[in-house]
């Protein structure tokens, strides 16, 4: 790096000015320490030096074209004047903080801004304007309501300068200095004054950052083009949150105070109205519209949370999500569609955490009070409506995600309203409707949706109506409910096998239907061979009852017979998938008699099991042997997914 480029005249001038200010400060401190400079002399000398530096710098710039050195001198004079006014008002009480001190600071800022505009210098304007904005803190009146009006005037001047010259860094600095000071100064003000001043600050920020100098982001260099949007976001957040907090603190109701959430909702609606106005006026860049949408949407979400609770909040959020989906229906921006989805997810989370937690699924509809049931149902219906609107007005992958959300919410509603067999039946009916709606699309999402609903029905059945641990050993408690549930699942799988066009899906659905019917037959066999009530009372619940052992022997034979039928069918139809499934079932039957029947059944029933399964194995082998040529010819239908 060339040292001349590093130590250029501009760098030397500004460094020299900073050192000069520090040197003067050191000189003043020595004079105060030694007592040879009185307070009046200190203030007077500092004022004369600062004025002299400013005048000399202005003359050098205008007459001698000494740019860097002249700007440094003027900046030093401005900074020194602000420091002098601070000392005169805070240390020596020469100036009234609310009178001459603020007036003098405003005058220094005004003069400095005029010079900065003439020379088109953002650093000089920043020093003058930010010094004026910071003067209430410097002179010690930052907490007084009267200083807000001074701040507002200085902020308007800053915004005007930033808008005319497109100085985003200065605009961001003005927000950082002025907004917290204004909010602190309005702490004890009335609600109307607080909101009026806050709205004025917000309007000035928007105008200063985006009109007229920021008509297009192309006017700003890439490294600073994002600053106006960050400034707007910071001001909106500070004003919305700061004012709402102060309004809540002034009320005994806290965040639920009407003025607090009313302000939050109204301020958010103002952003949304601004976004709509920019769209109608075709204001460039479009990012301004998007930022206003985002800020207004997030603020409205918070405001609704402050205003409502329980199911009313879910309904309010869902209504907002529907409105967003409709308004953004023609937008191609994925992030805006996802913002709608985020609100739908927020509704669903509120339902799961507050309105209808998963623990409530163990209850039946009769366990609710009428009001609680209506409230819960309304909350879930609101989520379904919001997700459906999101799906209708979205495209492609987002529509799939939204559809899954709506379907999942509907299934959750079924879980709230129904229990037991009724839940299984409604889930199967939902799966059939999903098949009818999605079978023409031929896509994976529809298949996954119907499969997921049917899977929930299967889990419900295996968990409650026909649990594996009892259905195949001691029998189900409610045989009618178990039979009805399994028949519903088998019917649903059969419908899927008949309605879907994809061969793999049809094979899988048919296989599920056959497996369900096989399980149904097993449940009926085990339930048929159960001890009577008198035997249970007399002998307890031992598994060695002869009648139960008969059931297990029949069960082994039933599995082997079903497997034999599958083998014969698969061989005759040259269907490898059926053959493989049948052989798998035959293997399960063999494992059962080796691991369970051999150790748990009496000799008689053990013999029956072995003979039955052995006979089925021989018949299966015979079926294979008779048409081995057909199987080896390669003309049979391969299983789904096989190469």
C-alpha positions in Angstrom: 0.0 0.0 0.0 1.3 3.5 -1.0 1.8 5.6 2.1 0.8 8.7 0.1 -2.5 7.1 -0.5 -3.0 6.4 3.1 -1.8 9.7 4.5 -3.6 11.9 1.9 -4.4 15.6 2.6 -7.9 14.7 3.7 -6.7 12.3 6.3 -4.1 14.7 7.6 -6.6 17.5 7.8 -9.2 15.6 9.8 -6.6 14.1 12.0 -5.1 17.5 12.7 -8.5 18.9 13.5 -9.2 16.1 16.0 -5.8 16.7 17.6 -6.4 20.4 17.8 -9.7 19.9 19.6 -8.0 17.5 22.0 -5.2 20.0 22.6 -7.6 22.8 23.3 -9.4 20.6 25.8 -6.1 19.7 27.5 -5.2 23.4 27.6 -8.6 24.3 29.2 -8.2 21.5 31.8 -4.7 22.8 32.8 -6.1 26.3 33.1 -8.9 25.1 35.3 -6.6 23.1 37.4 -4.1 25.9 38.0 -6.8 28.5 38.5 -5.5 31.0 35.9 -8.6 30.7 33.7 -11.9 31.7 35.2 -15.1 30.1 34.0 -16.1 33.2 32.1 -12.7 33.3 30.3 -13.0 29.6 29.5 -16.4 29.9 27.8 -15.5 33.1 26.1 -12.1 31.9 24.8 -13.6 28.6 23.6 -16.3 30.4 21.8 -13.9 32.8 20.1 -11.6 30.0 19.1 -14.4 27.9 17.6 -15.9 30.9 15.7 -12.4 31.8 14.4 -11.8 28.3 13.2 -15.1 28.1 11.4 -14.7 31.5 9.8 -11.1 30.8 8.7 -12.1 27.4 7.3 -15.0 28.8 5.4 -12.7 31.6 3.9 -10.0 29.1 2.9 -12.5 26.9 1.2 -14.3 29.7 -0.7 -11.3 31.8 -1.6 -8.3 29.6 -1.5 -9.8 26.2 -2.5 -8.2 24.5 0.5 -10.8 21.7 0.6 -9.7 19.1 3.2 -8.0 21.5 5.6 -10.9 24.0 5.4 -13.5 21.3 6.1 -11.4 20.1 9.1 -11.3 23.6 10.5 -15.0 24.1 10.2 -15.8 20.7 11.6 -13.5 21.5 14.6 -15.3 24.8 15.1 -18.7 23.1 15.1 -17.7 20.3 17.5 -16.0 22.9 19.8 -19.2 25.0 19.8 -21.3 22.1 20.9 -18.8 21.3 23.6 -18.8 24.9 24.7 -22.6 25.1 24.9 -22.6 21.9 26.9 -20.1 23.2 29.5 -21.8 26.6 29.7 -25.2 25.1 30.5 -24.3 22.0 32.4 -21.2 23.0 34.4 -21.4 26.7 34.9 -25.1 27.4 34.5 -24.4 30.3 32.2 -27.2 29.3 29.8 -30.7 28.1 30.5 -30.9 24.5 29.2 -34.5 24.9 27.9 -33.8 28.4 26.5 -30.6 29.8 25.3 -28.7 26.5 25.4 -31.0 24.7 23.0 -31.4 27.8 20.8 -27.6 28.2 20.5 -27.2 24.5 19.7 -29.9 24.8 17.0 -28.2 27.8 15.5 -24.8 26.0 15.4 -26.5 23.0 13.7 -28.3 25.2 11.2 -25.1 27.1 10.2 -23.1 23.9 10.0 -25.8 22.3 7.8 -25.9 25.2 5.5 -22.2 25.0 5.0 -22.3 21.2 4.5 -25.0 21.6 1.8 -23.0 24.2 0.1 -19.9 22.0 0.1 -21.9 18.7 -0.4 -20.1 17.2 2.6 -21.9 14.4 4.4 -19.4 14.1 7.3 -19.7 17.9 8.0 -23.5 17.7 7.8 -23.4 14.7 10.1 -21.4 16.5 12.7 -23.7 19.5 12.6 -27.0 17.7 12.5 -26.2 14.9 14.9 -24.7 17.4 17.2 -27.9 19.4 17.2 -30.0 16.2 17.7 -27.7 15.2 20.6 -27.8 18.7 22.2 -30.7 17.8 24.6 -28.5 15.1 26.1 -25.5 17.4 26.1 -27.3 20.2 27.9 -29.1 17.9 30.3 -32.7 18.2 29.3 -33.2 14.9 27.5 -36.1 13.9 29.8 -38.1 17.1 29.3 -41.2 17.1 27.1 -40.4 20.5 25.6 -37.2 19.2 24.1 -39.2 16.9 21.9 -40.3 19.7 19.7 -36.7 20.9 19.3 -35.8 17.4 18.4 -38.6 17.2 15.9 -37.5 20.4 14.2 -33.9 19.2 14.1 -35.0 15.8 12.8 -37.1 17.3 10.1 -34.1 19.3 9.0 -31.9 16.2 9.0 -34.5 14.3 7.0 -34.8 17.0 4.4 -31.0 17.1 4.0 -30.8 13.4 3.7 -33.6 13.2 1.2 -32.2 16.0 -1.0 -28.6 14.7 -1.1 -29.3 10.9 -0.7 -27.1 10.5 2.4 -28.3 7.2 4.0 -25.5 7.0 6.6 -26.5 10.3 8.0 -30.2 9.2 8.1 -29.3 6.1 10.0 -27.2 8.1 12.5 -30.1 10.5 13.0 -32.4 7.7 13.9 -30.0 6.2 16.3 -29.5 9.6 18.1 -33.0 11.1 18.0 -35.6 8.3 18.4 -34.5 7.0 21.9 -34.1 10.5 23.2 -37.6 11.5 22.0 -39.2 8.4 23.5 -37.5 9.0 26.8 -38.6 12.6 26.8 -42.2 11.7 26.2 -42.3 9.2 29.1 -44.7 11.3 31.2 -46.7 12.8 28.3 -50.3 12.1 27.5 -51.2 9.3 25.2 -52.3 11.7 22.4 -49.1 13.7 22.6 -47.0 10.5 22.6 -48.7 9.0 19.6 -48.8 12.3 17.6 -45.1 13.0 18.1 -44.3 9.3 17.3 -46.2 9.4 14.1 -44.5 12.7 13.1 -41.1 11.1 13.6 -42.1 8.1 11.5 -43.5 10.2 8.7 -40.4 12.3 8.6 -38.2 9.2 8.5 -40.1 7.7 5.5 -40.0 11.0 3.6 -36.4 11.6 4.4 -35.2 8.2 3.5 -37.3 7.5 0.3 -38.4 10.9 -1.1 -37.3 12.6 -3.2 -33.6 11.6 -3.2 -34.2 7.9 -2.8 -36.6 7.4 -5.7 -34.5 4.5 -6.9 -32.1 2.2 -5.2 -29.8 2.6 -8.2 -28.9 6.1 -7.0 -27.1 4.6 -4.0 -23.9 2.6 -4.2 -24.2 -1.1 -3.5 -22.6 -0.9 -0.1 -25.2 1.6 1.2 -28.4 0.8 -0.8 -29.7 -1.3 2.1 -29.4 1.4 4.7 -32.7 3.2 4.1 -34.6 0.0 4.6 -32.7 -0.8 7.8 -33.4 2.7 9.0 -37.1 2.4 8.3 -37.2 -1.0 10.1 -35.4 0.4 13.1 -37.6 3.5 13.4 -40.8 1.5 13.0 -39.7 -1.0 15.6 -38.5 1.6 18.1 -41.6 3.7 17.8 -44.1 0.8 17.8 -42.5 -0.9 20.7 -41.5 2.1 22.7 -44.9 3.8 22.5 -46.8 0.6 23.2 -44.6 -0.1 26.2 -45.1 3.4 27.6 -48.9 3.3 27.0 -49.0 -0.1 28.7 -47.0 1.3 31.7 -49.5 4.1 32.1 -52.4 1.7 32.3 -53.3 -0.8 35.0 -54.2 -3.4 32.3 -50.6 -3.5 31.0 -50.3 -4.9 27.5 -54.0 -5.6 27.4 -54.8 -1.9 27.7 -56.9 -0.7 24.7 -54.7 2.2 24.0 -51.6 0.0 23.9 -52.9 -2.6 21.5 -54.9 0.0 19.6 -51.7 1.9 18.9 -49.9 -1.2 17.8 -52.7 -2.3 15.5 -53.2 1.2 14.1 -49.5 1.8 13.5 -49.3 -1.5 11.7 -52.3 -0.7 9.5 -50.6 2.5 8.6 -47.6 0.5 7.3 -50.0 -1.7 5.3 -51.8 1.3 3.9 -48.4 2.8 2.9 -47.5 -0.5 1.1 -50.8 -0.4 -0.7 -50.3 3.3 -1.7 -46.8 2.6 -3.0 -48.2 -0.3 -5.1 -50.9 1.8 -6.6 -48.5 4.7 -7.3 -45.9 2.3 -8.8 -43.2 3.7 -6.5 -39.8 2.4 -7.1 -38.0 0.4 -5.8 -40.5 -2.4 -5.0 -38.5 -3.3 -1.9 -40.1 -0.3 -0.1 -43.5 -1.9 -0.6 -42.3 -5.2 0.6 -40.7 -3.7 3.7 -43.8 -1.9 4.5 -45.8 -5.1 4.1 -43.4 -7.0 6.3 -43.3 -4.4 9.1 -47.1 -3.9 9.0 -47.8 -7.6 9.0 -45.5 -8.4 11.9 -46.8 -5.4 13.9 -50.4 -6.4 13.3 -49.6 -9.9 14.5 -48.2 -8.6 17.8 -51.1 -6.1 18.2 -53.6 -8.9 17.7 -51.8 -11.0 20.3 -52.0 -8.0 22.7 -55.7 -7.5 22.0 -57.0 -11.1 22.0 -56.5 -14.4 23.8 -57.3 -18.1 23.4 -59.4 -19.0 20.4 -60.2 -15.3 19.6 -56.5 -14.8 18.9 -56.3 -17.8 16.7 -59.3 -16.6 14.7 -57.8 -13.1 14.4 -54.4 -14.4 13.2 -56.2 -16.8 10.8 -58.3 -13.9 9.4 -55.1 -12.0 8.8 -53.5 -14.9 7.1 -56.5 -15.3 4.8 -56.3 -11.5 3.9 -52.6 -11.8 3.2 -53.1 -14.8 1.0 -55.8 -13.0 -1.0 -53.8 -9.7 -1.3 -50.6 -11.5 -2.3 -52.3 -13.9 -4.8 -50.6 -12.3 -7.8 -47.2 -12.0 -6.2 -44.3 -14.2 -7.5 -42.2 -13.6 -4.4 -41.7 -16.9 -2.6 -40.7 -15.2 0.7 -44.1 -13.3 0.8 -46.0 -16.6 0.4 -43.8 -18.1 3.1 -44.6 -15.2 5.4 -48.3 -16.1 5.0 -47.4 -19.7 5.9 -45.5 -18.5 8.9 -48.6 -16.9 10.2 -50.6 -20.1 9.5 -47.9 -22.0 11.5 -48.3 -19.5 14.3 -52.1 -20.2 14.4 -51.4 -23.9 14.5 -48.8 -23.5 17.2 -51.3 -21.5 19.3 -53.9 -24.2 18.9 -51.5 -27.0 19.9 -50.1 -25.0 22.9 -53.2 -23.2 24.2 -56.5 -23.9 22.5 -56.4 -27.7 22.1 -53.2 -29.3 23.4 -52.5 -32.9 22.3 -53.5 -34.1 25.7 -57.0 -33.2 24.8 -57.1 -35.9 22.2 -57.6 -38.4 25.0 -61.0 -36.8 25.8 -64.2 -37.3 23.9 -66.4 -34.5 22.7 -68.8 -35.3 25.7 -66.0 -34.4 28.1 -66.0 -30.8 27.0 -68.4 -28.1 28.2 -70.4 -26.8 25.3 -68.6 -23.5 25.3 -65.2 -25.1 25.5 -65.9 -27.5 22.6 -67.2 -24.7 20.4 -64.2 -22.6 21.1 -61.8 -25.5 20.4 -63.6 -26.4 17.1 -63.6 -22.8 16.0 -59.9 -22.5 16.6 -59.0 -25.5 14.5 -61.5 -24.5 11.8 -59.8 -21.1 11.6 -56.4 -22.9 11.0 -58.0 -25.1 8.3 -59.5 -22.0 6.6 -56.2 -20.1 6.7 -54.2 -23.1 5.4 -56.8 -23.6 2.7 -56.6 -20.0 1.6 -52.8 -20.2 1.6 -53.0 -23.3 -0.6 -55.6 -21.8 -3.0 -53.6 -18.7 -3.7 -50.2 -20.3 -3.8 -48.4 -22.3 -6.4 -46.4 -25.5 -6.8 -44.4 -26.5 -3.7 -45.9 -24.0 -1.4 -49.4 -25.1 -2.4 -48.4 -28.7 -1.5 -47.1 -27.5 1.9 -50.3 -25.5 2.5 -52.5 -28.4 1.5 -50.7 -30.8 3.9 -51.2 -28.2 6.7 -54.9 -28.0 6.0 -55.3 -31.7 5.9 -53.3 -32.2 9.1 -55.5 -29.6 10.8 -58.6 -31.4 9.6 -57.3 -34.7 10.9 -56.5 -33.1 14.3 -60.1 -31.8 14.4 -61.4 -35.3 13.8 -59.2 -36.5 16.7 -60.9 -33.8 18.9 -64.4 -34.6 17.9 -64.3 -38.4 17.7 -62.8 -41.3 19.6 -62.5 -45.1 19.0 -64.3 -46.6 16.1 -65.8 -43.3 15.0 -62.4 -41.8 14.6 -61.2 -44.7 12.5 -64.2 -44.4 10.3 -63.9 -40.7 9.7 -60.1 -41.0 9.0 -60.8 -43.7 6.4 -63.5 -41.6 4.9 -61.1 -38.6 4.7 -58.5 -40.9 3.1 -60.9 -42.0 0.4 -61.9 -38.4 -0.3 -58.3 -37.5 -0.6 -57.8 -40.3 -3.0 -60.7 -39.1 -5.1 -59.4 -35.5 -5.2 -55.8 -36.3 -5.9 -55.8 -39.4 -8.0 -56.0 -37.5 -11.3 -52.8 -35.4 -10.5 -50.6 -38.5 -10.4 -48.3 -36.7 -8.0 -46.5 -37.8 -4.9 -48.0 -35.2 -2.6 -51.6 -36.5 -3.0 -50.5 -40.1 -2.5 -48.5 -39.1 0.5 -51.5 -37.2 2.0 -54.0 -40.0 1.6 -51.4 -42.5 2.8 -50.6 -40.4 5.9 -54.3 -40.2 6.8 -54.8 -43.9 6.4 -51.6 -44.6 8.4 -53.1 -42.6 11.3 -56.2 -44.7 11.1 -54.1 -47.9 11.2 -52.1 -46.6 14.2 -55.4 -45.8 16.0 -56.7 -49.3 15.2 -53.6 -51.1 16.3 -53.3 -49.0 19.4 -56.9 -49.2 20.6 -59.4 -51.3 18.7 -57.1 -54.3 17.8 -53.8 -54.1 19.6 -51.3 -56.7 18.4 -50.2 -57.7 22.0 -53.8 -58.9 22.8 -55.5 -59.4 19.5 -53.3 -62.5 18.7 -53.1 -63.9 22.2 -56.0 -63.3 24.6 -58.4 -61.6 22.1 -59.6 -58.0 21.8 -61.9 -56.4 24.3 -64.5 -55.2 21.8 -64.6 -57.6 18.9 -67.3 -55.6 17.0 -65.3 -52.4 17.1 -62.1 -54.2 16.0 -63.9 -55.9 13.1 -65.5 -52.7 11.9 -62.2 -50.8 12.1 -60.3 -53.4 10.2 -63.0 -53.6 7.6 -62.9 -49.8 7.2 -59.1 -49.9 6.6 -59.4 -52.8 4.2 -62.2 -51.0 2.2 -60.1 -47.8 2.1 -57.0 -49.7 0.8 -59.2 -51.4 -1.8 -60.6 -48.1 -3.0 -57.0 -46.8 -3.4 -56.1 -49.9 -5.4 -59.0 -49.4 -7.7 -58.8 -45.6 -8.1 -55.1 -44.9 -8.5 -53.5 -45.4 -11.9 -49.9 -46.0 -10.9 -49.1 -49.7 -10.9 -46.9 -49.6 -7.8 -49.5 -47.7 -5.8 -52.2 -50.2 -6.8 -50.0 -53.2 -5.8 -49.2 -51.6 -2.4 -52.8 -50.7 -1.7 -54.0 -54.2 -2.7 -51.3 -55.7 -0.5 -52.4 -53.5 2.4 -56.0 -54.6 1.9 -55.0 -58.3 1.9 -52.8 -57.9 5.0 -55.7 -56.1 6.8 -58.1 -58.9 5.9 -55.5 -61.5 7.0 -55.2 -59.7 10.4 -59.0 -59.5 10.6 -59.2 -63.3 10.1 -56.5 -63.8 12.8 -58.4 -61.6 15.2 -61.6 -63.5 14.6 -59.9 -66.9 15.1 -58.2 -65.9 18.4 -61.4 -64.2 19.7 -63.5 -67.3 18.8 -61.3 -69.6 20.8 -61.4 -67.8 24.2 -62.4 -69.1 27.6 -65.9 -68.4 28.8 -66.5 -66.0 31.7 -67.1 -68.8 34.1 -63.7 -70.4 33.2 -61.9 -67.1 33.6 -63.5 -66.6 37.1 -62.5 -70.1 38.1 -59.1 -70.5 36.7 -57.8 -66.9 36.2 -56.2 -65.6 33.0 -53.6 -68.4 32.3 -52.6 -68.7 28.7 -52.6 -72.5 28.9 -56.4 -72.9 28.5 -57.0 -75.7 26.1 -59.5 -73.5 24.1 -56.8 -70.8 23.7 -54.3 -73.4 22.5 -56.9 -74.5 19.9 -57.0 -70.9 18.6 -53.3 -70.7 18.3 -53.2 -74.0 16.3 -55.9 -72.8 14.1 -54.1 -69.4 13.7 -50.9 -71.1 12.4 -52.9 -73.2 10.0 -54.8 -70.1 8.8 -51.6 -68.3 8.0 -50.2 -71.3 6.2 -53.4 -71.7 4.2 -53.5 -68.1 3.2 -49.8 -68.2 2.2 -50.5 -71.3 0.1 -53.4 -69.5 -1.6 -51.0 -66.5 -2.3 -48.4 -68.8 -3.8 -50.8 -70.6 -6.1 -52.3 -67.2 -7.2 -48.9 -65.7 -7.8 -47.7 -68.6 -9.8 -50.8 -69.0 -11.9 -50.9 -65.2 -12.6 -47.1 -65.0 -13.0 -47.1 -62.3 -10.3 -43.9 -62.2 -8.5 -45.0 -59.6 -6.0 -47.8 -61.9 -4.7 -45.5 -64.9 -4.6 -42.9 -63.0 -2.6 -45.6 -61.8 -0.1 -47.1 -65.3 0.2 -43.7 -66.8 0.8 -43.0 -64.2 3.5 -46.2 -65.0 5.2 -45.3 -68.7 5.1 -42.0 -67.9 6.7 -43.8 -66.1 9.4 -46.0 -69.1 10.1 -42.9 -71.3 10.3 -41.2 -68.9 12.7 -44.4 -68.9 14.8 -44.6 -72.6 15.2 -40.9 -72.9 16.1 -40.8 -70.0 18.6 -44.3 -70.0 20.1 -46.2 -73.2 19.3 -43.3 -75.5 20.1 -42.8 -73.9 23.6 -46.3 -72.9 24.6 -48.8 -75.4 23.2 -49.6 -78.9 24.5 -48.4 -81.8 22.5 -51.8 -82.2 20.7 -52.1 -78.7 19.5 -48.4 -78.5 18.8 -48.8 -81.5 16.5 -51.7 -80.0 14.7 -49.7 -76.8 14.1 -46.7 -78.6 12.7 -48.8 -80.9 10.5 -50.9 -78.0 9.1 -48.0 -75.8 8.3 -45.9 -78.7 7.0 -48.7 -79.7 4.6 -49.0 -76.2 3.3 -45.3 -76.1 2.7 -45.5 -79.3 0.7 -48.4 -78.0 -1.4 -46.6 -74.8 -2.1 -43.6 -76.7 -3.3 -45.9 -78.8 -5.5 -47.4 -75.7 -7.0 -44.0 -74.3 -7.8 -42.7 -77.6 -9.3 -45.7 -78.0 -11.6 -45.2 -74.7 -13.4 -41.5 -74.1 -12.8 -41.0 -73.5 -16.5 -43.4 -70.5 -16.4 -41.6 -69.0 -13.5 -38.2 -69.4 -15.1 -39.4 -68.1 -18.5 -39.2 -64.6 -17.2 -42.8 -63.9 -18.3 -44.1 -63.3 -14.7 -44.8 -59.9 -13.5 -42.0 -58.5 -11.3 -42.7 -57.1 -7.9 -43.1 -53.3 -7.6 -39.7 -51.6 -7.6 -37.8 -54.7 -8.9 -35.4 -54.3 -11.8 
